[in-house]
């Protein structure tokens, strides 16, 4: 009888320990880090370029892998590109350009770093980025007409790059798929006559 009681107590302790371990493993994951806390993407010393490199064992299929990283810095040679035509400069300087959506298969929350920003391009190949009516960055732009590539040189790591571009009227889709840009990010940019704070 005494031995049975000891076994029952040991069994009860084992059940409590197992319940604690199970609860600990089911806790919600930590929230996604803010942009300032994200690691900067690197090529990891590998001999090829890719938007993300998955290392180690991944129990899930690759397409479910999520990686939140700030795009690595590139020196954008905007001043080495032939000056855009007068019509291209006038087109870019018309109205305001704003991201309507951004997408990256390996980071389905990447749009949060694009939304709410407004571009004001000038014909002298400069631009300002606004948010809530305030200038948050500025830089230079260029356009390669033969290859349909937009070059943006600025401090904002999410835009500083070259972008393969598709156009339809005053709507553009910028694609992170060029000799410089390996992010795989796609950004839909729409032209608006005025931003919200000027209406």
Secondary structure as the mmCIF struct_conf table of DSSP 4:
data_model
#
loop_
_struct_conf.conf_type_id
_struct_conf.id
_struct_conf.beg_label_comp_id
_struct_conf.beg_label_asym_id
_struct_conf.beg_label_seq_id
_struct_conf.end_label_comp_id
_struct_conf.end_label_asym_id
_struct_conf.end_label_seq_id
HELX_RH_AL_P HELX_RH_AL_P1 UNK A 2 UNK A 25
TURN_TY1_P TURN_TY1_P1 UNK A 26 UNK A 26
BEND BEND1 UNK A 27 UNK A 27
HELX_LH_PP_P HELX_LH_PP_P1 UNK A 28 UNK A 34
HELX_RH_3T_P HELX_RH_3T_P1 UNK A 35 UNK A 37
BEND BEND2 UNK A 38 UNK A 38
STRN STRN1 UNK A 39 UNK A 40
HELX_LH_PP_P HELX_LH_PP_P2 UNK A 41 UNK A 41
TURN_TY1_P TURN_TY1_P2 UNK A 44 UNK A 45
BEND BEND3 UNK A 47 UNK A 48
BEND BEND4 UNK A 51 UNK A 51
BEND BEND5 UNK A 56 UNK A 56
BEND BEND6 UNK A 59 UNK A 60
HELX_RH_3T_P HELX_RH_3T_P2 UNK A 62 UNK A 64
STRN STRN2 UNK A 69 UNK A 70
HELX_LH_PP_P HELX_LH_PP_P3 UNK A 71 UNK A 73
HELX_RH_3T_P HELX_RH_3T_P3 UNK A 78 UNK A 80
BEND BEND7 UNK A 81 UNK A 81
HELX_LH_PP_P HELX_LH_PP_P4 UNK A 82 UNK A 85
HELX_RH_AL_P HELX_RH_AL_P2 UNK A 86 UNK A 93
BEND BEND8 UNK A 94 UNK A 95
STRN STRN3 UNK A 96 UNK A 103
TURN_TY1_P TURN_TY1_P3 UNK A 105 UNK A 106
TURN_TY1_P TURN_TY1_P4 UNK A 108 UNK A 109
HELX_RH_3T_P HELX_RH_3T_P4 UNK A 110 UNK A 113
TURN_TY1_P TURN_TY1_P5 UNK A 114 UNK A 116
STRN STRN4 UNK A 117 UNK A 121
TURN_TY1_P TURN_TY1_P6 UNK A 123 UNK A 124
BEND BEND9 UNK A 125 UNK A 125
STRN STRN5 UNK A 126 UNK A 131
TURN_TY1_P TURN_TY1_P7 UNK A 132 UNK A 133
STRN STRN6 UNK A 134 UNK A 144
TURN_TY1_P TURN_TY1_P8 UNK A 145 UNK A 148
STRN STRN7 UNK A 149 UNK A 153
BEND BEND10 UNK A 154 UNK A 155
TURN_TY1_P TURN_TY1_P9 UNK A 157 UNK A 159
STRN STRN8 UNK A 161 UNK A 168
TURN_TY1_P TURN_TY1_P10 UNK A 169 UNK A 170
STRN STRN9 UNK A 171 UNK A 175
BEND BEND11 UNK A 176 UNK A 176
BEND BEND12 UNK A 178 UNK A 180
BEND BEND13 UNK A 183 UNK A 183
STRN STRN10 UNK A 186 UNK A 192
BEND BEND14 UNK A 193 UNK A 194
HELX_RH_3T_P HELX_RH_3T_P5 UNK A 196 UNK A 198
#
